[in-house]
Amino acid sequence: MKYLDQPLHDYIPARTLSEHSKGLFKQNATDWMIRNRHRNGLHRHIKKVNGKLFLSLSGFHEWFENHQA
């Protein structure tokens, strides 16, 4: 059996990322990041369960810190 890398409380519904970013990202921006997750590397921090996407907050913070324009 494979265990999760992060505890479950670290995951949020991906569509709520803009709410958790405290105004840093607008909904359109987070939708774009999630939609293009395979191109921008964010896919490593997203899990799909029952058709819903969940994002690791700690993974997103890591991705954000290492991401460069």
N, CA, C and O of each residue as an XYZ file, in Angstrom:
276
protein
N       0.838     -1.174      0.000
C       0.000      0.000      0.000
C       0.887      1.243      0.000
O       1.851      1.331      0.761
N       0.548      2.202     -0.864
C       1.314      3.435     -0.952
C       0.665      4.503     -0.076
O      -0.546      4.714     -0.139
N       1.461      5.162      0.727
C       0.959      6.217      1.601
C       1.141      7.571      0.935
O       2.017      7.744      0.088
N       0.317      8.519      1.319
C       0.418      9.868      0.788
C       1.705     10.529      1.262
O       2.157     10.307      2.385
N       2.282     11.337      0.398
C       3.490     12.073      0.761
C       3.185     13.165      1.780
O       3.994     13.429      2.670
N       2.016     13.802      1.651
C       1.610     14.847      2.573
C       0.373     14.380      3.327
O      -0.393     13.559      2.822
N       0.178     14.901      4.534
C      -1.053     14.561      5.263
C      -2.264     15.129      4.527
O      -2.151     16.100      3.779
N      -3.419     14.513      4.749
C      -4.632     14.926      4.044
C      -5.002     16.382      4.300
O      -5.551     17.031      3.409
N      -4.723     16.915      5.481
C      -5.091     18.299      5.756
C      -4.296     19.294      4.909
O      -4.630     20.478      4.872
N      -3.247     18.824      4.229
C      -2.448     19.677      3.359
C      -3.143     19.902      2.016
O      -2.784     20.827      1.288
N      -4.122     19.078      1.680
C      -4.799     19.170      0.384
C      -6.060     20.016      0.469
O      -6.831     19.930      1.425
N      -6.245     20.835     -0.560
C      -7.457     21.650     -0.676
C      -8.058     21.379     -2.056
O      -7.342     20.956     -2.963
N      -9.350     21.615     -2.228
C      -9.891     21.547     -3.582
C      -9.160     22.576     -4.450
O      -9.046     23.740     -4.067
N      -8.673     22.156     -5.596
C      -7.849     23.029     -6.428
C      -8.573     24.313     -6.814
O      -7.939     25.357     -6.968
N      -9.891     24.248     -6.971
C     -10.651     25.436     -7.378
C     -10.678     26.511     -6.290
O     -11.070     27.646     -6.560
N     -10.268     26.173     -5.069
C     -10.271     27.164     -3.975
C      -8.896     27.809     -3.755
O      -8.700     28.524     -2.772
N      -7.960     27.565     -4.651
C      -6.607     28.111     -4.476
C      -6.618     29.632     -4.372
O      -5.883     30.190     -3.557
N      -7.426     30.311     -5.169
C      -7.429     31.779     -5.107
C      -7.872     32.266     -3.732
O      -7.368     33.280     -3.250
N      -8.800     31.567     -3.095
C      -9.235     31.940     -1.748
C      -8.109     31.758     -0.728
O      -7.967     32.554      0.200
N      -7.314     30.706     -0.908
C      -6.223     30.420      0.024
C      -4.986     31.282     -0.233
O      -4.086     31.339      0.605
N      -4.935     31.953     -1.388
C      -3.754     32.765     -1.707
C      -3.831     34.169     -1.103
O      -2.916     34.973     -1.280
N      -4.916     34.460     -0.396
C      -5.079     35.740      0.303
C      -4.880     36.935     -0.635
O      -4.197     37.900     -0.295
N      -5.483     36.850     -1.808
C      -5.452     37.956     -2.752
C      -4.257     37.987     -3.682
O      -4.187     38.848     -4.559
N      -3.315     37.074     -3.517
C      -2.132     37.066     -4.378
C      -2.495     36.684     -5.807
O      -1.932     37.224     -6.759
N      -3.442     35.746     -5.958
C      -3.865     35.297     -7.283
C      -5.374     35.443     -7.433
O      -6.130     35.133     -6.512
N      -5.800     35.909     -8.579
C      -7.220     35.981     -8.903
C      -7.679     34.606     -9.390
O      -6.857     33.765     -9.754
N      -8.985     34.384     -9.394
C      -9.543     33.093     -9.808
C      -9.121     32.720    -11.227
O      -8.793     31.563    -11.491
N      -9.125     33.692    -12.142
C      -8.725     33.400    -13.525
C      -7.286     32.904    -13.595
O      -6.978     31.997    -14.368
N      -6.414     33.487    -12.801
C      -5.000     33.092    -12.796
C      -4.826     31.676    -12.252
O      -4.067     30.884    -12.811
N      -5.527     31.355    -11.162
C      -5.387     30.010    -10.596
C      -6.018     28.965    -11.521
O      -5.503     27.855    -11.646
N      -7.131     29.320    -12.167
C      -7.724     28.396    -13.144
C      -6.743     28.104    -14.262
O      -6.614     26.957    -14.689
N      -6.047     29.129    -14.742
C      -5.072     28.952    -15.818
C      -3.908     28.066    -15.344
O      -3.483     27.163    -16.065
N      -3.396     28.324    -14.134
C      -2.278     27.517    -13.611
C      -2.676     26.048    -13.509
O      -1.897     25.165    -13.868
N      -3.879     25.787    -13.025
C      -4.340     24.410    -12.852
C      -4.605     23.751    -14.203
O      -4.260     22.588    -14.407
N      -5.214     24.489    -15.120
C      -5.509     23.950    -16.452
C      -4.217     23.605    -17.197
O      -4.189     22.644    -17.967
N      -3.159     24.367    -16.980
C      -1.878     24.161    -17.656
C      -0.852     23.481    -16.759
O       0.352     23.645    -16.954
N      -1.322     22.723    -15.782
C      -0.444     22.116    -14.782
C       0.604     21.174    -15.369
O       1.689     21.035    -14.804
N       0.300     20.528    -16.491
C       1.274     19.612    -17.085
C       2.391     20.369    -17.799
O       3.489     19.838    -17.970
N       2.124     21.585    -18.210
C       3.145     22.402    -18.870
C       4.005     23.169    -17.873
O       5.193     23.387    -18.111
N       3.402     23.579    -16.748
C       4.142     24.424    -15.812
C       4.721     23.654    -14.615
O       5.371     24.248    -13.755
N       4.489     22.338    -14.558
C       5.072     21.519    -13.496
C       4.232     21.408    -12.240
O       4.625     20.724    -11.295
N       3.089     22.065    -12.211
C       2.236     22.028    -11.028
C       1.546     20.672    -10.858
O       1.044     20.369     -9.777
N       1.518     19.866    -11.903
C       0.849     18.558    -11.848
C       1.415     17.651    -10.761
O       0.710     16.768    -10.272
N       2.657     17.850    -10.378
C       3.267     17.025     -9.334
C       2.627     17.237     -7.970
O       2.799     16.421     -7.065
N       1.891     18.329     -7.824
C       1.297     18.676     -6.533
C      -0.227     18.590     -6.551
O      -0.893     19.046     -5.622
N      -0.769     18.003     -7.614
C      -2.218     17.865     -7.760
C      -2.576     16.397     -7.876
O      -1.914     15.637     -8.584
N      -3.624     16.005     -7.176
C      -4.154     14.642     -7.261
C      -5.600     14.730     -7.712
O      -6.343     15.619     -7.298
N      -5.989     13.789     -8.571
C      -7.364     13.734     -9.050
C      -8.053     12.551     -8.382
O      -7.610     11.410     -8.514
N      -9.145     12.832     -7.661
C      -9.890     11.805     -6.945
C     -11.365     11.981     -7.279
O     -11.934     13.052     -7.066
N     -11.984     10.922     -7.804
C     -13.399     10.964     -8.170
C     -13.735     12.151     -9.060
O     -14.794     12.762     -8.915
N     -12.841     12.476     -9.973
C     -13.072     13.563    -10.914
C     -12.806     14.952    -10.369
O     -12.989     15.936    -11.085
N     -12.379     15.059     -9.123
C     -12.093     16.360     -8.520
C     -10.584     16.508     -8.323
O      -9.887     15.543     -8.010
N     -10.100     17.721     -8.512
C      -8.681     17.996     -8.352
C      -8.404     18.552     -6.961
O      -9.111     19.435     -6.477
N      -7.363     18.020     -6.330
C      -6.935     18.473     -5.013
C      -5.473     18.899     -5.102
O      -4.653     18.228     -5.728
N      -5.169     20.009     -4.476
C      -3.844     20.605     -4.540
C      -3.185     20.579     -3.171
O      -3.804     20.928     -2.165
N      -1.936     20.167     -3.143
C      -1.150     20.213     -1.906
C      -0.665     21.641     -1.701
O       0.051     22.189     -2.540
N      -1.058     22.242     -0.579
C      -0.622     23.618     -0.307
C       0.890     23.706     -0.132
O       1.522     24.635     -0.635
N       1.465     22.750      0.572
C       2.926     22.786      0.744
C       3.624     22.576     -0.599
O       4.659     23.186     -0.864
N       3.062     21.721     -1.436
C       3.613     21.524     -2.779
C       3.492     22.774     -3.627
O       4.409     23.113     -4.375
N       2.353     23.467     -3.513
C       2.181     24.710     -4.259
C       3.191     25.754     -3.800
O       3.768     26.461     -4.626
N       3.410     25.858     -2.500
C       4.390     26.824     -1.989
C       5.780     26.502     -2.528
O       6.523     27.404     -2.915
N       6.128     25.223     -2.554
C       7.428     24.806     -3.104
C       7.515     25.174     -4.574
O       8.516     25.737     -5.018
N       6.465     24.857     -5.338
C       6.423     25.165     -6.763
C       6.555     26.666     -6.985
O       7.307     27.105     -7.855
N       5.828     27.451     -6.201
C       5.852     28.901     -6.341
C       7.240     29.462     -6.069
O       7.711     30.330     -6.803
N       7.894     28.980     -5.031
C       9.235     29.455     -4.690
C      10.260     29.125     -5.773
O      11.195     29.893     -5.997
N      10.087     27.987     -6.446
C      11.050     27.554     -7.465
C      10.680     27.997     -8.870
O      11.475     27.847     -9.798
N       9.475     28.543     -9.036
C       8.995     28.932    -10.354
C       9.565     30.288    -10.747
O       9.575     31.230     -9.955
N      10.037     30.365    -11.981
C      10.556     31.629    -12.490
C       9.901     31.938    -13.823
O       9.662     31.045    -14.636
N       9.617     33.204    -14.036
C       8.965     33.632    -15.281
C       9.957     33.620    -16.419
O       9.601     33.949    -17.551
